[in-house]
Amino acid sequence: MANSKKRSTLDHDWDPQGFVFVHNKTNQNILLDLPTGDFRLDAGTTFRMTPDIKDVPQIKTLIAQGQVEVSQKKSGDK
């Protein structure tokens, strides 16, 4: 049997407070060209992502155009 060594810890410790919410404010899907690969942000949806998403040039442009919103809370949450 191949080396079946199981990891005892994750490479990253994910902190729920360490995320931001990216919301597509349009009625059209947006294809994001992220450093990790393509990601489709569907119309009107919100996804949780790491805060460095704000440093991606395409996201900066979409925010400036009012098509995408990045916030600490999910849209509709208080």
N, C-alpha and C positions, 0 to 999 in steps of 0.2 A: 504494500500500500504506500502511496506517495506520502510525503511529509505532510501530515494533517495537523499541523500545529495551530491551535485556535488562539486568537488574540484574547488577552484578558482585559485589555482596555481599548478604547477608541482612539483614533489619531487626533480627534478634536473633542473637546468637551463643549457641547452645544448649550449655550445659555439662552433661554427663551427671551431674556431681556436684551440679548445681543443681536436682535433681528429688527428689520424695518419691513413695512408693508408697501408693496408696489402695486398701485391701482391703475388700471387702464380706464381712463375716463371717457373713452370714445365708444362708438358702436361698431368699431372695426377691430379685427385681430391685428396685433403688432408683432412682427418677427424681430426679436432682439438678437443682435450679434454680440454675445457675451464672450469673455475670455475662455469660459468653460465650454462654449459651443452655442449653437442656435437654441433659442427658447421662445416659444409662442405664448404671448400674453394675450389671452382671449378677451374679446370685447366685454367691458364692464366687470372683469374679474380682478381679484386681488390675490397676490401671492406674497408669501413671507420669504425674504432674502437677506443676505448679510449686508451690513451697512456700506460696504465698499461698492455696492451697486451704484451709489451716487457718483462714483468717480468714473464711470463708464461714459465716454463722450456721447454715445447715442442716447443714453438716459438723460444726460444734461440737456441735450437738444429737445427731447420729448417733454421734459419738465418745462423748459422755457416756452414751448409751443402750447402748453396747457393740456397736452394729451395724456400725460402720466403724472401721478402724484405719488410721492414717497413720504411716508409718515411713520411715527412710532406706534400708532394705533391703527387697527383695521378700520376701513371706512364704515361708518355707522356706529362704531364703539364710542363710548363716552370716556 
